[in-house]
């Protein structure tokens, strides 16, 4: 069947993980922080996930990272996981709705374009229009009652999105370990930093978490960290970047729907309008990536040896 050949089962499963599982983690974090201190929850999650991945990869014969690779991946782990995910966990602990948190994190592509500019990337007019529209959406989001009731939570969410974007851009210029080993090291280092932050800030468990708290921790560790993150890496290799990063405007819708259905969260008119503006901005930014480059016809020539150094990869 042509349709099945175009969309094989692994590809469908990877998109499901990216859209549904990653979208659901905002709700699960909301449930988890009712039983666990936020930094402790995130730290345990990533330390366990990173340890499992590191051990499995070494067992499969993957080489141990060099010291330079540990440092590089550690920096990215601190930015993405300690700064990015840790900020979201603390914001939701402060009472920010999971759907609003997902919407704020949807601004990552905006920050990614801005930070890329400092590494020599040049944005198109369409992308700059998306950035401006996205910034308007952020301002609208902060006018909503949900974030107005928690100014610190709003600040943390914007900083979390900026940390994730900055780490994503910087990671392309650092000597990271190959393949999934980079993710394993990032989770290990980021998780340890989160646990240190938890201890320094005085977080502690008043009582043993209930079964809901343990289920949330297990879900975030296995599905949110290991499965969904590796699905994202798989998609980056098999589809265009715009398709792989399309989670940025799908996750908020999934998170809002799950929050309304399962925990009775409400989204006001200001947040709903901000969602339309931000998602429109992200789509606008993604449009240039969806366009296939026009490849001019190449005249037949006699094959000649080409030095490796001169090939464009």
Backbone torsions as a table, in degrees:
resi	resn	phi	psi	omega
1	UNK	NA	127.2	-176.2
2	UNK	-59.4	-40.1	-177.9
3	UNK	-61.6	-41.0	-179.5
4	UNK	-70.4	-32.6	178.1
5	UNK	-69.1	-34.8	178.8
6	UNK	-72.7	-32.7	-177.8
7	UNK	-125.1	77.4	-179.1
8	UNK	-63.8	161.0	-176.1
9	UNK	-56.2	-44.2	178.7
10	UNK	-58.7	-36.8	179.6
11	UNK	-67.7	-43.1	178.4
12	UNK	-62.5	-43.9	179.8
13	UNK	-63.3	-38.4	-179.5
14	UNK	-66.3	-43.0	177.6
15	UNK	-65.0	-38.2	177.0
16	UNK	-61.1	-44.2	179.4
17	UNK	-62.4	-41.7	-176.7
18	UNK	-69.4	-44.2	-176.4
19	UNK	-77.8	-53.3	-171.6
20	UNK	-84.8	-49.1	-176.2
21	UNK	-67.8	-50.1	179.1
22	UNK	-64.0	-36.0	177.2
23	UNK	-65.7	-31.8	-178.6
24	UNK	-79.7	-17.7	-176.4
25	UNK	-64.3	-26.8	178.8
26	UNK	-65.0	-40.6	176.5
27	UNK	-67.7	-41.9	-178.4
28	UNK	-66.8	-36.4	174.5
29	UNK	-61.4	-43.2	178.1
30	UNK	-57.3	-43.2	178.0
31	UNK	-68.0	-41.6	-176.7
32	UNK	-65.0	-40.2	-176.6
33	UNK	-73.7	-6.3	172.3
34	UNK	-77.0	-17.5	-179.2
35	UNK	-115.4	-27.3	-177.1
36	UNK	-118.4	147.8	167.6
37	UNK	-61.5	141.3	-169.7
38	UNK	-60.9	-46.2	-179.1
39	UNK	-69.2	-35.4	178.0
40	UNK	-65.2	-43.3	178.6
41	UNK	-59.6	-49.0	-179.2
42	UNK	-65.4	-40.0	-179.3
43	UNK	-64.2	-48.0	179.1
44	UNK	-61.0	-42.8	-179.1
45	UNK	-55.9	-49.7	-174.1
46	UNK	-79.1	-31.6	176.7
47	UNK	-64.9	-43.9	178.7
48	UNK	-64.8	-48.2	-179.1
49	UNK	-61.6	-44.0	-179.8
50	UNK	-65.3	-39.8	178.8
51	UNK	-64.3	-44.1	179.0
52	UNK	-62.9	-44.9	-179.7
53	UNK	-66.5	-43.4	-179.2
54	UNK	-62.4	-46.8	179.8
55	UNK	-62.1	-42.1	-179.6
56	UNK	-65.2	-43.6	-178.7
57	UNK	-66.0	-40.4	177.5
58	UNK	-66.2	-36.9	177.4
59	UNK	-64.4	-33.8	178.4
60	UNK	-80.5	-1.1	175.2
61	UNK	100.9	6.7	178.4
62	UNK	-66.3	139.0	-179.0
63	UNK	-68.8	148.4	176.6
64	UNK	-69.3	139.6	179.6
65	UNK	-63.2	148.5	174.0
66	UNK	-75.5	170.5	179.2
67	UNK	-62.3	-39.3	178.2
68	UNK	-63.2	-38.8	178.6
69	UNK	-69.1	-37.5	176.3
70	UNK	-60.8	-44.9	-179.3
71	UNK	-64.7	-44.8	-178.6
72	UNK	-63.5	-49.0	-179.5
73	UNK	-67.0	-31.9	177.8
74	UNK	-64.8	-41.3	177.9
75	UNK	-60.1	-46.3	-179.1
76	UNK	-66.9	-37.0	177.8
77	UNK	-63.0	-39.6	177.7
78	UNK	-64.0	-42.9	-178.4
79	UNK	-69.7	-50.9	-174.7
80	UNK	-72.5	-48.4	-169.4
81	UNK	-94.3	-47.0	178.5
82	UNK	-71.6	-49.7	-179.6
83	UNK	-75.5	-46.5	-176.9
84	UNK	-73.2	-66.6	-177.5
85	UNK	-69.6	-36.1	178.5
86	UNK	-61.7	-40.1	177.7
87	UNK	-63.0	-40.5	177.9
88	UNK	-64.0	-42.6	-178.8
89	UNK	-62.7	-44.2	-179.7
90	UNK	-67.0	-40.5	179.8
91	UNK	-62.1	-42.6	178.7
92	UNK	-68.9	-32.1	175.5
93	UNK	-64.1	-28.8	178.8
94	UNK	-80.0	-3.8	175.7
95	UNK	109.3	1.5	177.5
96	UNK	-67.6	132.9	-179.7
97	UNK	-61.6	144.2	-177.2
98	UNK	-61.7	-37.0	178.4
99	UNK	-66.1	-39.1	177.9
100	UNK	-67.9	-37.9	177.0
101	UNK	-61.9	-43.2	178.6
102	UNK	-64.1	-37.6	179.4
103	UNK	-66.0	-40.7	178.0
104	UNK	-64.0	-39.5	179.6
105	UNK	-70.4	-19.4	177.0
106	UNK	-65.4	-10.0	177.6
107	UNK	-80.3	0.4	-179.7
108	UNK	-53.7	-45.0	178.8
109	UNK	-59.3	-30.6	177.8
110	UNK	-65.3	-48.8	179.7
111	UNK	-66.3	-33.0	179.6
112	UNK	-61.3	-43.4	177.6
113	UNK	-64.5	-41.0	-179.0
114	UNK	-64.4	-45.3	-178.5
115	UNK	-71.1	-33.4	177.9
116	UNK	-60.8	-27.9	179.9
117	UNK	-60.7	-32.5	-178.0
118	UNK	-78.0	-12.1	175.4
119	UNK	-104.0	19.3	174.7
120	UNK	96.9	-4.6	178.7
121	UNK	-71.0	143.6	179.1
122	UNK	-119.5	123.8	-175.6
123	UNK	-87.8	149.2	176.4
124	UNK	-79.2	168.3	177.7
125	UNK	-61.7	-36.4	179.0
126	UNK	-63.5	-40.5	179.4
127	UNK	-68.3	-40.6	176.5
128	UNK	-63.5	-36.7	176.3
129	UNK	-63.2	-39.1	177.1
130	UNK	-64.6	-39.2	178.8
131	UNK	-63.1	-47.0	179.9
132	UNK	-62.0	-44.6	179.2
133	UNK	-63.1	-38.6	178.7
134	UNK	-65.4	-39.7	177.7
135	UNK	-64.3	-36.6	174.7
136	UNK	-63.2	-40.8	178.0
137	UNK	-63.0	-38.3	177.0
138	UNK	-62.3	-44.1	178.2
139	UNK	-61.0	-41.8	178.3
140	UNK	-64.5	-38.6	-179.9
141	UNK	-62.6	-38.0	-179.2
142	UNK	-74.6	-11.2	175.0
143	UNK	-83.3	-14.3	179.7
144	UNK	-69.7	155.3	-176.9
145	UNK	-64.8	-29.1	-176.1
146	UNK	-64.2	-46.0	-179.3
147	UNK	-85.0	-25.9	177.0
148	UNK	-64.5	-30.4	178.8
149	UNK	-75.7	-11.9	179.3
150	UNK	-142.1	76.5	-179.5
151	UNK	-58.5	-37.7	179.6
152	UNK	-67.2	-38.3	176.8
153	UNK	-62.1	-41.0	178.2
154	UNK	-62.4	-43.5	179.3
155	UNK	-62.9	-42.4	-179.9
156	UNK	-62.6	-39.1	-179.0
157	UNK	-65.9	-42.0	178.8
158	UNK	-66.9	-41.2	177.2
159	UNK	-65.1	-36.8	178.3
160	UNK	-62.9	-44.8	178.4
161	UNK	-63.3	-40.5	179.4
162	UNK	-65.7	-40.8	178.2
163	UNK	-62.3	-44.2	-179.5
164	UNK	-62.9	-43.9	-179.2
165	UNK	-66.2	-44.8	-179.2
166	UNK	-62.7	-42.6	178.2
167	UNK	-64.9	-38.2	179.8
168	UNK	-63.7	-42.9	-179.9
169	UNK	-70.2	-45.1	-177.7
170	UNK	-64.5	-31.3	-176.2
171	UNK	-60.4	-25.8	-179.8
172	UNK	-72.7	-11.3	-176.7
173	UNK	-114.9	13.5	-178.9
174	UNK	-119.9	151.8	-179.0
175	UNK	-79.6	76.9	-178.3
176	UNK	-79.1	156.6	173.1
177	UNK	-61.1	160.9	-178.0
178	UNK	-77.0	143.6	170.9
179	UNK	60.2	-141.7	-175.3
180	UNK	-69.5	-15.2	179.0
181	UNK	-62.4	-31.9	177.2
182	UNK	-61.8	-43.2	179.2
183	UNK	-63.6	-41.5	-178.8
184	UNK	-61.3	-45.9	-179.4
185	UNK	-67.6	-40.9	178.2
186	UNK	-59.4	-42.8	179.5
187	UNK	-66.5	-41.3	180.0
188	UNK	-61.9	-51.9	-177.1
189	UNK	-67.8	-46.3	178.9
190	UNK	-60.2	-40.3	178.9
191	UNK	-64.6	-41.7	179.1
192	UNK	-64.0	-42.3	178.4
193	UNK	-62.3	-40.5	177.4
194	UNK	-62.8	-40.8	178.6
195	UNK	-65.9	-37.9	176.3
196	UNK	-64.7	-43.5	177.1
197	UNK	-61.2	-36.7	177.5
198	UNK	-63.3	-44.2	-179.2
199	UNK	-68.3	-42.7	-178.7
200	UNK	-65.3	-36.8	-178.3
201	UNK	-79.6	-3.4	176.5
202	UNK	84.6	15.6	177.2
203	UNK	-64.9	143.1	175.4
204	UNK	-159.5	156.5	178.2
205	UNK	-86.3	124.3	176.5
206	UNK	-77.4	-28.2	178.8
207	UNK	-155.8	167.5	178.6
208	UNK	-66.3	129.6	-178.9
209	UNK	-59.1	146.9	176.5
210	UNK	-71.4	176.6	-176.5
211	UNK	-59.3	-34.3	179.5
212	UNK	-62.1	-37.0	179.2
213	UNK	-66.7	-40.4	179.3
214	UNK	-69.1	-38.1	177.6
215	UNK	-64.5	-41.3	178.3
216	UNK	-61.4	-43.8	179.3
217	UNK	-62.4	-45.0	-179.8
218	UNK	-64.2	-41.2	-179.5
219	UNK	-64.1	-45.7	-179.3
220	UNK	-64.9	-35.5	-178.6
221	UNK	-71.2	-51.4	-173.1
222	UNK	-81.1	-53.0	-174.2
223	UNK	-84.0	-48.0	-176.3
224	UNK	-71.3	-36.3	-175.3
225	UNK	-95.5	-54.6	-172.7
226	UNK	-79.8	-54.9	-173.1
227	UNK	-71.1	-53.6	-174.9
228	UNK	-66.2	-41.0	-178.1
229	UNK	-65.6	-41.2	178.6
230	UNK	-71.2	-28.5	173.5
231	UNK	-64.2	-38.6	177.8
232	UNK	-62.8	-43.9	178.9
233	UNK	-64.4	-36.5	178.1
234	UNK	-63.7	-44.6	-178.8
235	UNK	-66.1	-35.9	178.4
236	UNK	-59.5	-27.8	-179.0
237	UNK	-87.3	-22.6	-169.9
238	UNK	-115.7	-11.2	179.1
239	UNK	-133.8	169.3	178.1
240	UNK	-66.0	151.5	-177.7
241	UNK	-55.4	-37.1	-179.0
242	UNK	-62.2	-35.5	178.6
243	UNK	-71.2	-41.5	-178.5
244	UNK	-66.9	-35.3	-178.1
245	UNK	-92.2	7.5	179.9
246	UNK	-67.0	-11.2	176.0
247	UNK	-58.6	-24.1	-175.8
248	UNK	-61.1	-29.5	178.1
249	UNK	-110.5	0.5	173.9
250	UNK	-95.8	-41.1	-178.0
251	UNK	-55.1	-44.1	179.5
252	UNK	-58.6	-41.4	179.4
253	UNK	-63.9	-42.3	178.5
254	UNK	-64.2	-45.1	-178.2
255	UNK	-64.4	-41.9	179.1
256	UNK	-62.8	-46.0	-179.1
257	UNK	-62.0	-46.3	-179.5
258	UNK	-65.7	-38.8	179.3
259	UNK	-63.7	-39.8	179.5
260	UNK	-68.6	-42.8	-174.4
261	UNK	-72.5	-43.3	-169.2
262	UNK	-97.9	-31.8	-177.7
263	UNK	-125.0	10.2	174.2
264	UNK	68.1	27.6	176.9
265	UNK	-68.6	152.8	177.9
266	UNK	-123.9	144.9	178.1
267	UNK	-118.6	121.7	-178.5
268	UNK	-77.1	175.9	-179.4
269	UNK	-62.2	-40.8	-179.4
270	UNK	-61.6	-43.7	179.0
271	UNK	-66.2	-38.9	179.8
272	UNK	-64.3	-43.1	177.7
273	UNK	-65.8	-38.9	178.1
274	UNK	-63.5	-36.9	178.1
275	UNK	-61.1	-44.9	179.0
276	UNK	-61.2	-42.1	-177.9
277	UNK	-68.8	-46.1	-177.2
278	UNK	-66.4	-45.0	179.4
279	UNK	-64.2	-38.3	176.2
280	UNK	-61.7	-39.3	178.9
281	UNK	-64.6	-42.5	-179.5
282	UNK	-66.1	-40.5	176.6
283	UNK	-62.5	-41.4	179.9
284	UNK	-61.5	-40.7	178.7
285	UNK	-66.9	-35.0	-177.4
286	UNK	-77.9	-17.8	-176.1
287	UNK	-56.6	-45.9	179.1
288	UNK	-60.1	-30.3	-179.7
289	UNK	-72.1	-29.6	-178.1
290	UNK	-74.9	-23.3	-177.9
291	UNK	-71.0	124.7	177.1
292	UNK	-76.1	132.1	178.1
293	UNK	-65.8	141.3	178.0
294	UNK	-80.4	118.7	-178.2
295	UNK	-96.1	116.6	-179.3
296	UNK	-68.4	149.0	178.3
297	UNK	-62.1	141.0	-177.8
298	UNK	-107.2	127.9	178.4
299	UNK	-70.1	146.5	179.4
300	UNK	-69.9	131.6	178.6
301	UNK	-132.3	163.0	177.4
302	UNK	-74.1	125.2	-178.6
303	UNK	-59.4	137.0	175.5
304	UNK	-132.1	158.4	179.2
305	UNK	-70.1	133.7	-179.9
306	UNK	-116.5	124.0	178.0
307	UNK	-57.5	141.0	-178.1
308	UNK	-58.0	-37.4	-174.9
309	UNK	-65.2	-23.2	-174.6
310	UNK	-94.9	-1.6	-179.4
311	UNK	-77.4	141.3	177.6
312	UNK	-96.4	116.5	-178.4
313	UNK	-98.6	NA	NA
